[in-house]
Amino acid sequence: MGELWRGRYLEGLRSFRSQGVRVLIDGREEPEGDWGRLFQVSDDGGFYMADFIAAPEGPLKEIRFDKVHVRDFREEL
């Protein structure tokens, strides 16, 4: 993933935050300087995935990033 794409993605998160949308990583509001870890893949293959949470009235309320792990189901076959 190129630096230009990362920069645009982070700018989009800043834009949402400036409009009052909370940006959460692992359940916490982290400093903007820590947002770069959203692009990292851990040694065990884990990566961050976003969930977009709307308020009951409809507008976007939060963007939640949680680390997910993909298991190779072929091993079970």
C-alpha positions in Angstrom: 0.0 0.0 0.0 1.6 3.3 -1.1 2.3 6.3 1.1 -0.1 8.4 -1.0 -3.0 6.1 -0.4 -2.2 5.9 3.4 -2.0 9.7 3.6 -5.4 10.1 1.9 -6.9 7.4 4.2 -5.6 9.2 7.3 -6.9 12.6 5.9 -10.3 11.0 5.6 -10.2 9.8 9.2 -9.2 13.4 10.3 -12.1 14.8 8.3 -14.5 12.4 10.0 -13.1 13.2 13.4 -13.4 17.0 12.8 -17.1 16.4 12.2 -17.5 14.8 15.6 -17.1 11.1 14.5 -15.1 9.2 17.1 -12.2 7.1 15.7 -11.5 4.1 18.0 -8.6 1.6 17.8 -9.1 -1.4 20.0 -11.9 0.4 21.8 -9.9 3.6 22.6 -9.4 7.0 21.1 -5.7 6.9 20.2 -3.5 9.9 19.4 -3.4 10.6 15.6 0.3 9.7 15.7 -0.7 6.0 16.5 -3.1 5.7 13.5 -0.3 4.4 11.3 -0.6 1.0 13.0 -3.9 0.5 11.2 -1.9 -0.4 8.1 0.3 -3.0 9.8 -0.1 -6.8 9.5 1.1 -8.6 12.6 3.4 -11.7 12.5 0.4 -13.9 13.1 -1.5 -12.4 10.1 -3.7 -10.1 12.2 -4.8 -6.8 10.7 -7.2 -4.0 11.5 -10.7 -3.9 10.1 -13.1 -1.0 10.4 -16.7 -1.0 11.5 -18.8 2.1 10.8 -21.3 2.7 13.6 -24.3 5.0 13.0 -26.3 6.8 15.6 -30.0 5.8 16.0 -30.9 9.0 14.1 -28.7 7.9 11.1 -25.5 10.0 11.0 -22.1 8.3 11.5 -21.2 8.1 15.1 -18.0 6.1 15.3 -15.4 4.3 13.2 -14.1 1.3 15.2 -10.9 -0.5 14.2 -10.4 -3.9 15.8 -7.7 -6.4 15.0 -8.9 -9.5 13.3 -7.2 -12.8 12.6 -7.8 -15.0 9.6 -7.6 -18.7 10.3 -6.8 -21.1 7.5 -9.8 -23.4 7.5 -8.1 -25.6 4.9 -6.1 -27.2 7.7 -9.3 -28.6 9.1 -10.4 -30.3 5.9 
